Amino acid sequence: MLSTPYPIVDIQQIINATATIVRENSISILLTDSRQIAHPAESLFFALQGRRDGHDFIDEAYAHGVRNFVVQHIPANSYTAANFLVVPNVLRALQTLAAHHRSRFNIQVIGITGSNGKTIVKEWLYQLMASGHNIVRNPKSFNSQIGVPLSLWQIGPDHDLGIFEAGISTVGEMEALQAMIRPTIGVLTHLGSAHDEGFADRRQKVVEKLKLFKDCELIIHNADQLIEYQQELPSTARTFSWSRSKQADLQVFSETIISKRYYLRARYQGKEIECLIPFLDEASVENAITCWATLLAIGYSPVEADKRLEHLAPVSMRLEMRTGINDCSVIDDTYNSDVRSLEIALNFLQQQNQHKVHTLILSDIFQSGLQEDVLYRQVADMVKAKGVNRFIGVGEALSKHRSYFEDGPQTFFYADTADMLRHRKEINFNNEAILIKGSRSFEFERISKALSQKAHETMLEISLTGLLGNLSFYRSKLQSGVKMMAMVKAFSYGSGTFEVANILQHQKVDYLAVAYIDEGVALREADIKLPIMVLNPEPSAFDKMTEYRLEPELYSFGILDKFVRYAQQHDLKGYPVHIKIDTGMHRLGFEYAEWDMLCELLEDNPYIKVNSVFSHLVASDAEAHDDFTRKQIKAYRDAAARIEAALGHPVIKHIANTSAIMRWPDAHFDMVRLGIGLYGIDSAVPQHLNGLQPIATLKTSISQVKYITAGETVGYNRKGSLLHDGRIATVRIGYADGYLRAFGNGVGKMLVKGVLVPTVGNIAMDMCMIDVSAVEVKEGDEVIIFNEQQTIEDLAQQIGTIPYEILTNISQRVKRVYFYE
Ligand SMILES: *Cc1c(COP(=O)(O)O)cnc(C)c1O
């Protein structure tokens, strides 16, 4: 949103579009996602060509009141009140507009790139320089070809410094980002192997990244990692290097830990200087040194730089959802507060269909670059547009502008965080989704703590962002028009219910499938509206099933007959059902010999409507059984054709599960059924094809540490002992949580401070012991059962099972926490 909007005719000129302009409009918002419309009248929708063609969403955007569009071709439907700007390339047009906007402001701009740490360094530089500057920066990690233009669009007349990160995944991308950001100061963060796959080799990747610095006056970099690429830096710029090993502008020569802080000493301008940073891990230390070097290079005195670095706060880029008090869901996004990230968080809140009431707790917003009255009017509009029912404003500025909010949601205003907490009984939180979003100085983590259910320390963390990435990965393997059914049976393979379904619904998958009727009922009660297939519908629950509009799989004459009779008795006509064909699994489904009779029964049956005909592959992931898979596909094709002929109308045909999406592209038919791949696991996808990401982390903590001498025994039945004197730790997870007994006696391993350590003795019901002789630990320390380092596949291998079983075994006693980045 801009304080000075652009007339649409000006935009036409800037992006050099041919236009159908039917009326004058002022544009202040750039829109690339039709689901994020908040101020339609002032929005300009860019019909980008992504995984889906943006032109397909013009209808929806128009229906929501959007009247201005940048397109590649004018759509066939007539939209009489809309302005269309036609360009050859919509993404380029978006970038041209952002570049133009940027060029109107003659301010210092820091451009950050590297493989790791871009967002942290950006957020830290913001923290370090906020006092004394009015800074504009990318929201979260909006650093892509689309994210950067949206970020630049926020620059306003009151800003005097921009900090923008730029991320690329292949050659040719940085030039476009450079032309938009036009940084005056360049900062290079850690160069690692992230995204290596998009480049021919390391050199190509580094050279591409350095293109961001083309016109910089000053470049800050780590000399230890640029060694062979030094000459690739533009010769016109002043460089400021830092190093831990050799001569550099900032040469770090001593690193020690003093009372839990990292103490650095370095040579700078012939003198010895020092700094203390409140982080100990390797990545944070490196990012902090990069920030230190940047402050010095820009001209902060060593004393001032040290003072500011000492107060660095952790940056959590993720929004976190967990179970709250009184049946609430708490969405914690307490790390920052600006208009754009508020909008992102509100979109997430809006997806929480499981609660009718949506509540926002918001603090004053600092450094928006806008006048207070403009800012809070925008916030109030957004709060209304996103359907917030209860608004709790904390801070003096919000309280002062309370009148903007009062014709919409129920409102509460408090001077500060303590005041709000004192009154929380009166606010009476109950069965609602609560988004907590505050500027750091308000310490909203106190509110978050007060409203969250006390968590037992064993937790399964699910990355919803990772889940979305996995969904996109599989979608990108489908021909256009092929539908996607997401398998969310067994609590979405243990990862959640409505939390996962909400996201899938928002992503417009076509179908969900559950195993049993009550699983479907739970989703409907959380207001999931997608069609839902039930794999194993029990006749005793047909009432519930039809009441909730769940669609049964009919797999035998027995169940077909029961359901048709039920439909008849209850006067149901054309009820949607799915026919399951057995092509070799021999679990559920009509067998070959039954197909003719099945066709007869389905023909002209008024009570049911066959929405789909499907089968299931028994070994789509296994090369050894490929011949069998081919036979299954062939048999299925035959059965489906016969049923379609009998019905006289086409049905949705599907047979492919996760592994078949990758391995059997000819078997996608009209729809695929994505299961375990959604959760980041697929034995048919080689690990290095890193399109997939593990989304779950199971962690617990240490309750006690003991010293054991060699020969003493540990745990039930005296099964465990150490070979040498050593140390064991008791951790808060046992077989009742899903950490199976088979992991006992050294078979299973856990990660403690990055080190894999074995179990000792038998696993007990609620806890077990691990050998921590090799690691320094204390009570309360975190212990990881699985994450991206020790994966679910690793665990499955340790006890000779499959990842499906590991994941679905994690009991409901283990708290789920969801992240969205
Ligand atoms: C569980 C299930 C799937 C999903 O299988 P994945 O291997 O997890 O992708 C697909 N179809 C049916 C019938 C299933 O029961």
PDBQT file of the ligand as one rigid body, heavy atoms in Angstrom, charges set to zero:
ROOT
HETATM    1  C1  LIG A 901      -2.972 -44.551   1.575  1.00  0.00    +0.000 C 
HETATM    2  C2  LIG A 901      -3.428 -44.647   0.215  1.00  0.00    +0.000 A 
HETATM    3  C3  LIG A 901      -2.809 -43.906  -0.814  1.00  0.00    +0.000 A 
HETATM    4  C4  LIG A 901      -1.587 -43.069  -0.605  1.00  0.00    +0.000 C 
HETATM    5  O1  LIG A 901      -0.428 -43.849  -0.688  1.00  0.00    +0.000 OA
HETATM    6  P1  LIG A 901       1.025 -43.207  -0.542  1.00  0.00    +0.000 P 
HETATM    7  O2  LIG A 901       1.949 -44.293  -0.855  1.00  0.00    +0.000 OA
HETATM    8  O3  LIG A 901       1.116 -42.728   0.851  1.00  0.00    +0.000 OA
HETATM    9  O4  LIG A 901       1.051 -42.094  -1.522  1.00  0.00    +0.000 OA
HETATM   10  C5  LIG A 901      -3.388 -43.941  -2.066  1.00  0.00    +0.000 A 
HETATM   11  N1  LIG A 901      -4.471 -44.698  -2.315  1.00  0.00    +0.000 NA
HETATM   12  C6  LIG A 901      -5.061 -45.454  -1.376  1.00  0.00    +0.000 A 
HETATM   13  C7  LIG A 901      -6.246 -46.279  -1.729  1.00  0.00    +0.000 C 
HETATM   14  C8  LIG A 901      -4.555 -45.469  -0.083  1.00  0.00    +0.000 A 
HETATM   15  O5  LIG A 901      -5.136 -46.211   0.864  1.00  0.00    +0.000 OA
ENDROOT
TORSDOF 0
